[in-house]
């Protein structure tokens, strides 16, 4: 399968490989509408792949499909820490045998390009990243604004749960900006920061004498090597309004908590953490230990139960998923994430205060699972003040 996307359309071509020749089987074109036109180029390609999969489901079920692309689409969809709308598409696509390979020749790609008249090289355009960090008695915060080549903005507000100086938060902001740009598939990044010290130290004009700042500078050099081009420009504070605006908009943007200083933590939005941290009361801990290292309890009966139970789970990277009958893999959540999902699904911005069984069904359809989902859903409904107050009006 070959994919292509432009500002207003996306297309796909399914071909059959016969020796050195390729025979066209099916092609489709989709006109992007409303919010779809504001997707990044990678999101347009992923959306077109999902649409093609839904149309050509018999082909995807009967044969392995290889997607020929020179973009970072394969890396983006096969990693467990994708975020936003991509996680829904990635889980839906994992049901099929889909491989991603770099395109070595144009061949049928010409058909996909013809349908959209897409120019080449969009993925190598420069992304602009505005960063800012601050530290006070209330805590340390990092603000990042990513601006795509199409002038689309992605805003992040990150709260650091450890003590950090102002200079350290500025470094954290720079590293977080690079990590976010990497996740978006950017190859060239132009950073904007209002910190004179950080800008001069990473450029080598100032000597780094502080041991902690030296570790930050080394982390920047290591992360910079993963891009084709990274530049950092010092701008006046009055021109860094994009990042400063997040201070006033903190209640309307997703907040991400970074609990370890300096460590390179991958950027994931909302409840998807960089690693599935299993606490002592986390039901996933025995399953993770068994699937990762084969560790079993000393009790033979408990070990037998664990082996039987683990057959219904699988690991994608470091994230635990549950196999489901005739549906995509379900992401397994820990206690804290489960509470967040319950609260948002029941009474969040898109919640409609459903009943216990409806709430559990809604969460399963969203792609999440934990063993006590049914009981927790019933408890959420029984303890919801609005449900108890207005339930007589709906009977």
Order of alpha helices (4+ residues) and beta strands (2+ residues): beta-beta-beta-alpha-alpha-beta-alpha-alpha-beta-alpha-beta-beta-beta-alpha-beta-alpha-alpha-beta-alpha-beta-alpha-alpha-beta-beta-beta-alpha-alpha-beta-alpha-alpha
